[in-house]
């Protein structure tokens, strides 16, 4: 049996898991593929008590700011673009409300693997949490 904590029950909002985090990206002028990235510093998420400090996706695919003051790493070169794919979802909502993203599976100069995507609706780049 679970012990009563004495706290009032709450019906807070559902928190999304693995929300994408805002990143900075330098792209190749011809292909648009990432050539360097700045990712959120992991120590920042530890200080936040596990809360996301990037951006969170809303229902309908729009990405909303959660906290945009997360410190970013120094620029890291992309050594390999392992894969890329385009996602077009909720197309029935029309061009202004559909979700259109280009995803890239990247290997960085330090050997780290990450997945980044370019959100065409807002023009921003995000790191997809795994």
C-alpha positions as CSV (number, residue, x, y, z in Angstrom):
1,X,0.0,0.0,0.0
2,X,1.2,3.5,-0.8
3,X,1.7,5.8,2.1
4,X,-0.3,9.1,2.0
5,X,2.2,12.0,1.4
6,X,-0.1,14.6,2.9
7,X,0.1,16.6,-0.3
8,X,-2.9,17.7,-2.3
9,X,-3.5,15.7,-5.4
10,X,-2.7,17.7,-8.6
11,X,-3.8,17.4,-12.1
12,X,-0.8,19.1,-13.8
13,X,-0.2,19.2,-17.5
14,X,1.4,16.2,-19.2
15,X,5.1,16.8,-19.8
16,X,6.4,15.6,-23.2
17,X,9.3,13.2,-23.2
18,X,12.4,13.7,-25.3
19,X,11.4,17.2,-26.4
20,X,13.7,18.7,-29.1
21,X,16.2,21.3,-28.0
22,X,17.1,24.4,-30.0
23,X,20.6,24.3,-31.6
24,X,22.7,26.5,-33.9
25,X,23.7,25.1,-37.3
26,X,26.0,26.2,-40.1
27,X,24.9,24.7,-43.4
28,X,26.6,24.0,-46.8
29,X,25.6,26.7,-49.2
30,X,24.7,24.3,-52.0
31,X,23.1,21.3,-50.3
32,X,21.7,22.9,-47.1
33,X,23.2,20.0,-45.1
34,X,24.8,20.8,-41.7
35,X,28.5,21.3,-41.6
36,X,28.9,22.5,-38.0
37,X,26.6,22.5,-34.9
38,X,26.4,24.0,-31.4
39,X,24.5,21.7,-29.1
40,X,23.0,22.4,-25.6
41,X,25.6,21.8,-22.9
42,X,24.6,18.7,-20.8
43,X,25.5,20.3,-17.5
44,X,22.7,22.8,-18.0
45,X,20.1,20.1,-18.1
46,X,21.5,18.5,-14.9
47,X,21.2,21.8,-13.1
48,X,17.6,22.1,-14.2
49,X,16.6,19.0,-12.3
50,X,16.0,17.0,-15.5
51,X,13.6,19.6,-17.1
52,X,14.1,20.3,-20.7
53,X,15.8,23.7,-21.3
54,X,15.4,23.6,-25.1
55,X,12.1,23.8,-27.0
56,X,9.2,21.5,-26.7
57,X,6.9,20.3,-29.5
58,X,3.2,21.2,-29.3
59,X,0.4,19.0,-30.6
60,X,0.1,19.8,-34.2
61,X,3.9,19.7,-34.7
62,X,4.7,23.3,-33.8
63,X,7.7,23.8,-31.7
64,X,7.3,26.2,-28.8
65,X,10.1,27.8,-26.7
66,X,10.5,26.4,-23.3
67,X,13.7,28.1,-22.2
68,X,16.0,29.6,-24.9
69,X,18.8,30.6,-22.5
70,X,20.4,27.2,-22.4
71,X,24.2,27.5,-22.9
72,X,25.5,25.9,-26.1
73,X,28.7,24.0,-26.8
74,X,31.5,25.4,-29.0
75,X,31.1,24.8,-32.7
76,X,31.7,21.2,-33.6
77,X,32.3,20.1,-37.2
78,X,30.1,17.5,-38.8
79,X,32.3,14.8,-40.2
80,X,29.6,12.5,-41.6
81,X,26.0,13.0,-42.6
82,X,25.0,9.4,-42.1
83,X,21.4,9.7,-43.3
84,X,18.7,12.3,-44.1
85,X,15.0,12.1,-44.6
86,X,12.1,14.5,-45.0
87,X,8.9,14.4,-43.0
88,X,5.7,16.0,-44.2
89,X,2.9,15.4,-41.8
90,X,-0.6,16.8,-41.3
91,X,-0.6,17.9,-44.9
92,X,-4.4,18.1,-44.8
93,X,-4.2,21.2,-42.7
94,X,-2.9,23.2,-45.6
95,X,0.6,24.6,-46.4
96,X,0.6,27.1,-43.5
97,X,-0.1,24.5,-40.8
98,X,1.4,21.3,-42.1
99,X,4.6,19.9,-40.4
100,X,7.6,19.9,-42.8
101,X,11.0,18.9,-41.4
102,X,14.3,17.7,-42.9
103,X,16.1,15.3,-40.5
104,X,19.8,14.5,-40.5
105,X,21.7,11.7,-38.7
106,X,25.1,13.3,-37.9
107,X,28.5,12.2,-36.7
108,X,30.4,15.0,-35.1
109,X,34.2,15.5,-34.9
110,X,34.3,14.2,-31.4
111,X,32.6,11.0,-32.5
112,X,29.2,11.9,-31.0
113,X,26.2,10.8,-32.9
114,X,23.1,13.0,-33.0
115,X,19.9,13.7,-34.9
116,X,19.1,17.2,-35.9
117,X,16.2,18.6,-37.9
118,X,15.4,21.8,-39.7
119,X,11.8,22.9,-39.1
120,X,10.6,24.6,-42.3
121,X,7.6,26.2,-40.7
122,X,9.7,28.4,-38.4
123,X,13.2,28.1,-40.0
124,X,14.9,26.9,-36.8
125,X,17.1,23.9,-36.1
126,X,16.6,21.4,-33.3
127,X,18.3,18.4,-31.8
128,X,16.0,15.5,-31.6
129,X,16.4,13.8,-28.2
130,X,16.7,10.0,-28.3
